[in-house]
Amino acid sequence: MSGARETLQTYDAILLIAFGGPEQPADVLPFLENVLRGRNVPRERMLEVAEHYYHFGGVSPINGQMRELVPLLEAELRERGPRLPVYWGNRNWHPMLAGTLRKMRDDGVRRAVAFVMSAYSSYSGCRQYLEDIAQSREMVGPGAPEIDKLRLFYNQPGFIEPMAEHVREALNKLPAAALVFTAHSVPVYMAASSQYEAQLQEACRLVSERAGRKEWRLVYQSRSGPPSQPWLGPDISAHLRELHTAGVRDVVVAPIGFISDHMEVLYDLDTEARALCGDLGLNMVRAATVGNHPAFVSMIAELVRERMGEVRPRWLGDLGPSADVCKPDCCAPPRRG
């Protein structure tokens, strides 16, 4: 994100926005159809991804984490303020964002500040959520609350410090391990229209410093595009094979690109990458995601207070705080077709 900071506002509520996920086998295909709507993805590929969810009973952990987060944030707000109600809506599955905005309107909410469960800039991680908000407000119609999205938090202490804590815990189990950070791959052209790579590199550096490691590597996972389209790499599977060839025997994998245990973490890392490590003879420990760590919950409330002018911005590293408003050409939408 880039651009001037918006005028400070007062708010009636806080809105948490997440990706969403299925909660039973019958939800899986409708959920994936929502995710893939407008994208040229073969149905065979969608059915292949569906099997990943069926492997875990058709349940994604995302909604469970969000249900836990709402009361945790409410308790934080009661203690430190601001004393605002907390709502939650998803992009791709119930509770859908439009339904949440409709409830907010009916509750008398006129203006809310939104925290999106995505730490980095990219089309899918930033601009698409702004589009979702606009589309949902249009669906609600007259009286729909105005929504201001909070800035990115990839270099906030409440994200970096819990991640470093989890990496240290993993390294304690394998002290000589190679440290490998992972993030969701995106098309190269999409990365070029945002600061996705630079922000990931900065977050990795900040976490590794606090974990006491000078050497680390950022790799990518969960590519879903056609082979003809260049995506960010290297892929984690290729890197694990490189580590094996180089004589490495222990590896710690830290999914720094994810806030919670998405299916890309549970299946792509805990299942596929772990199986590959078993075949290669690599010992693998996966560092935990930030989840609902107390510091992360406190960070959400702090970002709200910052937006309301009650506290000064905080950040770690060299890139400074992200701005509140994207430039018109930032995080460009994907090419369709």
C-alpha positions, 0 to 999 in steps of 0.5 A, a space after each residue: 500500500 502507498 499514498 497519503 494517510 487518511 483523515 483521522 476518524 471516529 468509528 462505531 464498530 470494528 470489522 474483522 474480514 477473513 478469507 473464510 473456509 468450509 466447515 463440513 464436506 458439503 461446503 467444500 465445492 460451493 466454497 471453492 466455486 466462490 474462491 475461483 469465480 471469474 478465474 480460468 481454473 479447470 474443474 479438474 483442478 478445483 476437484 483436486 483442491 477439494 480433496 485437500 479439504 476432504 482429507 481434513 473432514 471438509 473443515 478449514 481451521 480459519 472460521 474456528 480461529 475467527 470465532 476465537 478471535 472475536 471475544 479475545 479482541 472484545 476483551 482487549 478493547 474492554 481493557 484498553 479501548 476503544 470500547 467498540 463492538 466487533 463484527 466478522 465477515 468473510 470473503 468466500 464463506 459464511 458469515 459472508 461480508 455482505 450479510 455482516 454489513 447488513 447486520 451492522 446497518 441494522 444495528 445502527 453502525 454508520 462507520 467502521 474500521 476494518 482489519 483484514 487478516 492479510 499482512 502483505 500487499 498484493 491484489 488478493 491480499 489487499 486490493 481485492 478486499 477493498 473491492 469486496 467491501 465496495 461490492 458488499 456495500 452495494 449489495 446492502 444498499 442505502 444505509 450500508 456502513 462506510 468502511 475504512 481498511 486499516 493499514 498492513 501489518 507485516 512489520 508490526 511488533 504484534 506480528 513479528 514478535 509472535 512469529 519469531 517466538 514460534 520460530 525459536 520454539 521450532 529451532 529449539 527442536 532442531 538447533 542445526 536446522 536450515 531455516 526456510 520461510 514460506 509464502 503463497 506464490 503469486 504470478 510475477 506480474 502481480 508481484 511487480 504491481 505491489 511490494 509483496 516480495 520486499 515486504 516478505 523479505 523484510 518480515 523474514 529478516 526481522 523474524 530471523 534476527 529475533 530468532 538468532 539466525 543470520 542465514 535463512 531462505 524465502 521460498 514459495 508454495 501453493 502455486 495454482 497457475 498454468 505452467 506457461 505463466 511465471 510465478 514467484 519461486 523457488 517452490 518449496 519442494 524444489 528447495 527441499 530437494 536442494 537442501 537434501 543434495 547439499 547434505 542438510 538433514 534438518 529443516 525448520 519451515 516457517 509459514 510467514 506468509 500466512 496468519 493462520 493454519 490455512 489449508 495451504 499450511 495444513 496440506 501443502 506443508 504439514 502433509 505434502 512437504 512433510 511427506 517429501 521430507 520423509 522421502 528425502 530423509 530430512 527431519 522437518 519441524 513446522 513453526 506455528 503461525 501467529 494465530 490468536 497470539 495475545 500480542 497479535 490481538 493487542 496489535 489489532 486494537 493498537 492499529 485501531 487506536 492509531 487510526 483514531 489518533 490516540 497512539 503513534 504508529 509503531 513498526 520494526 525495520 527499515 520500510 516504515 509504516 504502510 499508508 492507509 490508502 493504495 495508489 490507483 496503480 498499486 496491487 493491480 487486478 489479475 488478467 482474466 481469461 
